[in-house]
Amino acid sequence: MTERYHANPERYQAMSYRRCGKSGIRLPAVSLGFWHNFGDTDKAENARDMTLRAFDLGIVHFDLANNYGPPPGAAEENFGRILRRDLASHRDELVISSKAGYTMWPGPYGDFGSRKHLVASLDQSLKRMGLDYVDIFYSHRPDPETPMEETMGALDFIVRSGRALYAGISSYNPDQTRQAARLLRELGTPCLIHQPSYSLLNRRVEEGLLDTLDELGIGCIAYCPLAQGILTDKYLAGIPDRSRAANPHGFLKPEHVTAEKLAKVQALKTIAERRGQSIAQLAIAWVLRRNTVTSALFGASRKEQVEEIAAVSSQLQWTEEELAEVDAAMAHKLVE
């Protein structure tokens, strides 16, 4: 029988917390994502160990979505068990988020951004997690066929009905973000946060989105800051068993782990060692170098990785020389 969990009384001493846009919410510098390793194909005890270790280190934000698993919905169900068993008395210390917008069930109402899908999906998510409300609910992706007014109206309804405290969007481009923010502001439910993909290997958000979020006072939480593990030392000696690239159910494929990317990671390793960090810690700290980015959303497969990433919050400072070195490393191209 697993022993009863007792939270670390010093859990808030080491983690740093950053203001989310112009809101009253602060999020931990790093947040734990449940995209991978929390489904029914994964070990339940390992998922519990990672979640509780994160909380003990001051990581109070847990990010989920309706379709996380596998199978879809499993991550929310498994998180719900951990919450009921170990963290129920700490609910008011947690920020729990979920999303809807990708395919979750068959038929015309099973995905994208209609009011029908978003409200029904969140009701299912709340039941799976055993919650009365989530702290943040996202439109997971823009819907090219549903009027933005309907999608944002659904988010406003969800907040006003008590199903969520805050509304967010994910993967919206700058123009879509402006439109969504304007509509939500007019409805009286401001957009709290945007969740885009952002890493040293994907800097697309620097082409206008981060400036837009700054201007609008919207927070940003970066997902895939480690490029699904490429920005670590995991693949420098090849693709190991039980890694994401070796998992047939994952989104990271072996062909994504290219020689050119690994050469850049090797160059980053030298800079990281000089800073007294791992490659992963450097990559997270780099994403957080701008105050616009409230938090970096990372995934983990064991609690030691949670400990490694949590330690980043104590070393987020950069010199101009270091940033220039990183840019030079990432600009390097292999010569055939």
C-alpha positions as CSV (number, residue, x, y, z in Angstrom):
1,M,0.0,0.0,0.0
2,T,1.4,3.4,-1.0
3,E,2.1,5.7,2.0
4,R,0.0,8.7,2.6
5,Y,1.2,11.9,0.9
6,H,2.3,14.9,3.1
7,A,3.2,18.0,1.1
8,N,6.6,19.6,1.6
9,P,6.1,22.6,4.0
10,E,8.9,24.5,2.2
11,R,7.5,24.1,-1.3
12,Y,7.2,27.8,-2.0
13,Q,10.7,28.8,-1.0
14,A,12.7,28.0,-4.1
15,M,10.2,28.5,-7.0
16,S,9.8,31.9,-8.6
17,Y,6.3,33.1,-9.7
18,R,5.7,35.5,-12.6
19,R,2.8,37.8,-13.3
20,C,0.5,36.6,-16.1
21,G,0.1,39.7,-18.3
22,K,-1.8,42.4,-16.5
23,S,-3.9,40.0,-14.4
24,G,-3.8,39.2,-10.7
25,I,-2.5,35.7,-11.4
26,R,1.1,34.6,-11.0
27,L,2.2,31.3,-12.4
28,P,5.3,29.3,-11.5
29,A,8.3,29.9,-13.8
30,V,7.8,26.3,-15.0
31,S,4.5,24.3,-15.2
32,L,3.9,20.6,-15.6
33,G,2.1,19.4,-18.8
34,F,0.2,16.1,-19.0
35,W,0.4,15.7,-22.8
36,H,2.6,12.6,-22.5
37,N,3.3,10.0,-19.8
38,F,0.0,10.3,-18.0
39,G,-2.2,8.1,-20.1
40,D,-3.4,4.5,-19.6
41,T,-0.3,3.1,-21.4
42,D,1.9,4.7,-18.7
43,K,2.6,3.6,-15.1
44,A,0.1,5.2,-12.7
45,E,2.6,5.3,-9.8
46,N,5.2,7.1,-11.9
47,A,2.6,9.7,-12.9
48,R,1.7,10.2,-9.3
49,D,5.4,10.5,-8.3
50,M,6.0,13.2,-10.9
51,T,2.9,15.2,-10.0
52,L,3.5,15.2,-6.2
53,R,7.2,15.9,-6.7
54,A,6.3,18.9,-8.8
55,F,3.9,20.2,-6.1
56,D,6.6,19.7,-3.5
57,L,8.9,21.9,-5.6
58,G,6.4,24.7,-5.9
59,I,5.1,23.8,-9.3
60,V,1.4,24.6,-8.7
61,H,0.2,24.7,-12.3
62,F,-0.9,21.5,-14.0
63,D,-1.9,21.7,-17.7
64,L,-4.2,19.2,-19.4
65,A,-6.5,18.9,-22.4
66,N,-9.5,16.8,-23.2
67,N,-7.6,14.6,-25.7
68,Y,-4.4,13.9,-23.7
69,G,-3.8,10.2,-23.1
70,P,-3.7,7.8,-24.8
71,P,-6.5,7.1,-25.0
72,P,-8.1,10.6,-25.2
73,G,-9.4,11.6,-21.8
74,A,-7.0,9.3,-19.9
75,A,-4.7,12.0,-18.6
76,E,-7.6,13.9,-17.0
77,E,-9.0,10.7,-15.5
78,N,-5.6,9.7,-14.0
79,F,-4.9,13.3,-12.8
80,G,-8.3,13.2,-11.1
81,R,-7.4,10.1,-9.2
82,I,-4.1,11.8,-8.0
83,L,-6.1,14.9,-7.1
84,R,-8.7,13.0,-5.0
85,R,-6.1,10.8,-3.3
86,D,-3.4,13.2,-2.5
87,L,-4.1,16.9,-3.4
88,A,-7.8,17.5,-2.6
89,S,-6.9,19.5,0.4
90,H,-4.6,21.7,-1.7
91,R,-7.1,22.5,-4.5
92,D,-7.0,26.2,-3.8
93,E,-3.2,26.2,-4.1
94,L,-3.4,24.8,-7.6
95,V,-4.0,26.3,-11.1
96,I,-5.5,23.5,-13.2
97,S,-6.1,24.1,-16.9
98,S,-7.7,22.2,-19.7
99,K,-8.5,22.8,-23.4
100,A,-10.8,21.7,-26.2
101,G,-10.6,22.1,-30.0
102,Y,-8.9,18.9,-31.3
103,T,-10.9,15.7,-32.2
104,M,-12.3,14.1,-29.1
105,W,-15.4,12.2,-30.3
106,P,-17.0,11.3,-33.7
107,G,-19.5,13.4,-35.5
108,P,-19.8,17.1,-36.4
109,Y,-19.6,18.3,-32.7
110,G,-16.4,16.4,-31.7
111,D,-13.8,19.1,-32.4
112,F,-12.9,22.7,-33.2
113,G,-14.5,25.8,-31.8
114,S,-18.3,25.7,-31.7
115,R,-20.1,26.5,-28.5
116,K,-21.6,23.0,-28.6
117,H,-18.1,21.4,-28.6
118,L,-16.4,23.6,-26.1
119,V,-19.1,23.5,-23.5
120,A,-19.8,19.8,-23.8
121,S,-16.1,19.0,-23.8
122,L,-15.4,21.0,-20.6
123,D,-18.4,19.3,-18.9
124,Q,-16.8,15.9,-19.8
125,S,-13.4,17.1,-18.6
126,L,-14.7,18.3,-15.2
127,K,-16.4,14.9,-14.7
128,R,-13.2,13.0,-15.6
129,M,-11.1,15.1,-13.1
130,G,-13.8,15.2,-10.4
131,L,-13.8,19.0,-10.4
132,D,-16.4,21.7,-10.1
133,Y,-14.3,24.1,-12.2
134,V,-10.9,24.5,-13.9
135,D,-8.8,27.6,-13.3
136,I,-8.1,28.2,-17.0
137,F,-10.0,26.9,-20.0
138,Y,-8.5,27.3,-23.5
139,S,-9.7,27.3,-27.0
140,H,-7.1,24.8,-28.1
141,R,-6.9,26.0,-31.7
142,P,-8.6,28.6,-34.0
143,D,-11.5,27.2,-36.0
144,P,-11.6,28.4,-39.7
145,E,-15.3,27.6,-40.1
146,T,-16.8,28.9,-36.8
147,P,-17.2,32.6,-36.3
148,M,-14.7,33.9,-33.8
149,E,-17.7,35.6,-32.0
150,E,-19.2,32.1,-31.3
151,T,-15.9,30.7,-30.0
152,M,-15.2,33.6,-27.7
153,G,-18.9,33.8,-26.7
154,A,-18.5,30.2,-25.6
155,L,-15.5,31.0,-23.5
156,D,-17.3,33.9,-21.9
157,F,-20.3,31.6,-21.1
158,I,-18.0,29.0,-19.6
159,V,-16.4,31.6,-17.2
160,R,-19.8,33.2,-16.3
161,S,-21.3,29.8,-15.6
162,G,-18.6,29.0,-13.1
163,R,-17.0,26.2,-15.1
164,A,-13.7,28.1,-15.4
165,L,-12.2,31.1,-13.7
166,Y,-10.2,32.4,-16.7
167,A,-10.3,32.1,-20.5
168,G,-7.3,31.4,-22.7
169,I,-6.4,30.7,-26.3
170,S,-3.7,28.5,-27.9
171,S,-2.0,28.5,-31.3
172,Y,-3.7,31.7,-32.5
173,N,-1.6,33.9,-34.8
174,P,-1.2,37.7,-34.0
175,D,-4.3,38.8,-36.0
176,Q,-6.5,36.1,-34.5
177,T,-5.2,36.9,-31.1
178,R,-6.1,40.6,-31.5
179,Q,-9.6,39.7,-32.6
180,A,-10.1,37.1,-29.8
181,A,-8.9,39.5,-27.2
182,R,-11.1,42.3,-28.4
183,L,-14.2,40.1,-28.4
184,L,-13.5,38.8,-25.0
185,R,-12.8,42.2,-23.6
186,E,-16.1,43.5,-25.0
187,L,-17.9,40.6,-23.4
188,G,-16.3,41.4,-20.0
189,T,-14.2,38.2,-19.8
190,P,-10.6,39.3,-20.6
191,C,-8.2,36.8,-22.3
192,L,-5.8,35.8,-19.5
193,I,-3.2,33.8,-21.4
194,H,-2.0,32.5,-24.8
195,Q,-0.3,29.1,-25.1
196,P,2.0,28.9,-28.2
197,S,4.8,26.6,-29.2
198,Y,8.1,28.3,-28.4
199,S,11.6,27.0,-28.2
200,L,15.1,27.6,-29.5
201,L,14.1,25.4,-32.5
202,N,10.8,27.2,-33.1
203,R,11.0,31.0,-32.7
204,R,7.9,31.8,-34.8
205,V,6.2,33.7,-31.9
206,E,9.0,36.3,-32.1
207,E,7.5,37.3,-35.5
208,G,4.8,39.5,-33.9
209,L,2.9,37.3,-31.4
210,L,5.0,38.2,-28.3
211,D,4.8,41.9,-29.1
212,T,1.0,41.6,-29.5
213,L,0.7,39.9,-26.1
214,D,2.9,42.6,-24.6
215,E,0.7,45.3,-26.1
216,L,-2.6,43.6,-25.0
217,G,-1.4,42.7,-21.5
218,I,-2.0,38.9,-22.1
219,G,0.2,36.4,-20.4
220,C,2.1,33.7,-22.4
221,I,2.9,30.1,-21.4
222,A,5.3,28.4,-23.9
223,Y,4.6,24.7,-24.7
224,C,7.3,22.4,-26.1
225,P,10.2,24.6,-24.8
226,L,12.4,21.5,-25.1
227,A,11.2,20.6,-28.6
228,Q,9.9,17.3,-27.2
229,G,13.2,16.4,-25.7
230,I,15.5,17.3,-28.6
231,L,16.8,20.3,-26.6
232,T,18.3,17.9,-23.9
233,D,21.2,15.5,-23.9
234,K,18.9,12.6,-24.5
235,Y,19.5,12.2,-28.2
236,L,23.2,13.2,-28.5
237,A,24.3,9.5,-28.6
238,G,21.3,8.2,-30.6
239,I,17.7,7.5,-30.0
240,P,17.3,5.6,-26.7
241,D,14.6,3.1,-26.0
242,R,11.5,4.4,-24.3
243,S,12.2,8.0,-25.5
244,R,9.5,10.0,-27.3
245,A,11.2,9.5,-30.7
246,A,11.1,5.7,-30.1
247,N,7.4,5.8,-29.0
248,P,5.1,4.7,-31.9
249,H,2.2,6.6,-30.3
250,G,4.1,10.0,-30.1
251,F,4.3,13.0,-32.3
252,L,8.2,13.1,-32.3
253,K,9.4,10.8,-35.0
254,P,13.0,9.5,-35.5
255,E,13.3,11.6,-38.7
256,H,12.8,14.8,-36.6
257,V,16.0,14.1,-34.7
258,T,18.3,15.4,-37.4
259,A,22.1,15.7,-37.5
260,E,21.8,19.5,-37.9
261,K,19.6,19.8,-34.8
262,L,22.0,17.7,-32.7
263,A,25.0,19.7,-33.8
264,K,23.2,22.8,-32.5
265,V,22.4,21.0,-29.2
266,Q,26.0,20.0,-28.8
267,A,27.0,23.6,-29.2
268,L,24.4,24.6,-26.6
269,K,25.9,22.0,-24.2
270,T,29.2,24.0,-24.0
271,I,27.3,27.2,-23.1
272,A,25.1,25.4,-20.6
273,E,28.1,23.9,-18.8
274,R,29.7,27.3,-18.5
275,R,26.5,28.5,-16.9
276,G,26.4,25.5,-14.6
277,Q,23.2,24.2,-16.2
278,S,22.1,21.2,-18.2
279,I,21.0,21.7,-21.8
280,A,17.4,21.4,-20.8
281,Q,17.8,24.0,-18.1
282,L,19.4,26.4,-20.5
283,A,16.6,25.9,-23.1
284,I,14.0,26.6,-20.5
285,A,15.8,29.7,-19.1
286,W,16.2,31.0,-22.6
287,V,12.4,30.8,-23.3
288,L,11.9,32.7,-20.0
289,R,14.4,35.5,-20.8
290,R,11.5,37.8,-21.8
291,N,9.0,38.9,-19.2
292,T,6.2,38.3,-21.7
293,V,6.6,34.6,-21.2
294,T,4.9,33.9,-17.8
295,S,5.8,30.2,-17.6
296,A,7.4,27.4,-19.6
297,L,5.3,24.3,-19.9
298,F,7.4,21.1,-19.8
299,G,6.7,17.4,-20.0
300,A,8.5,14.7,-18.0
301,S,8.8,10.9,-17.9
302,R,10.3,10.6,-14.4
303,K,10.5,12.7,-11.3
304,E,14.2,13.4,-11.6
305,Q,13.4,15.4,-14.8
306,V,10.8,17.4,-12.8
307,E,13.6,18.2,-10.2
308,E,16.0,19.2,-13.0
309,I,13.5,21.6,-14.6
310,A,12.2,23.0,-11.3
311,A,15.8,24.1,-10.5
312,V,15.8,26.4,-13.5
313,S,13.9,29.1,-11.5
314,S,17.0,29.9,-9.5
315,Q,19.1,30.8,-12.6
316,L,17.1,32.8,-15.2
317,Q,19.6,35.6,-15.6
318,W,21.4,36.1,-18.9
319,T,24.3,38.3,-20.2
320,E,24.2,39.8,-23.6
321,E,27.3,37.8,-24.5
322,E,25.6,34.5,-23.6
323,L,22.5,35.3,-25.6
324,A,24.7,36.2,-28.6
325,E,26.5,32.8,-28.2
326,V,23.2,31.0,-28.1
327,D,22.0,32.8,-31.3
328,A,25.3,31.9,-33.0
329,A,25.0,28.2,-32.0
330,M,21.4,28.0,-33.3
331,A,22.4,29.7,-36.6
332,H,25.0,27.0,-37.3
333,K,24.4,24.8,-40.4
334,L,26.1,21.6,-41.3
335,V,28.3,21.6,-44.4
336,E,27.8,18.5,-46.4
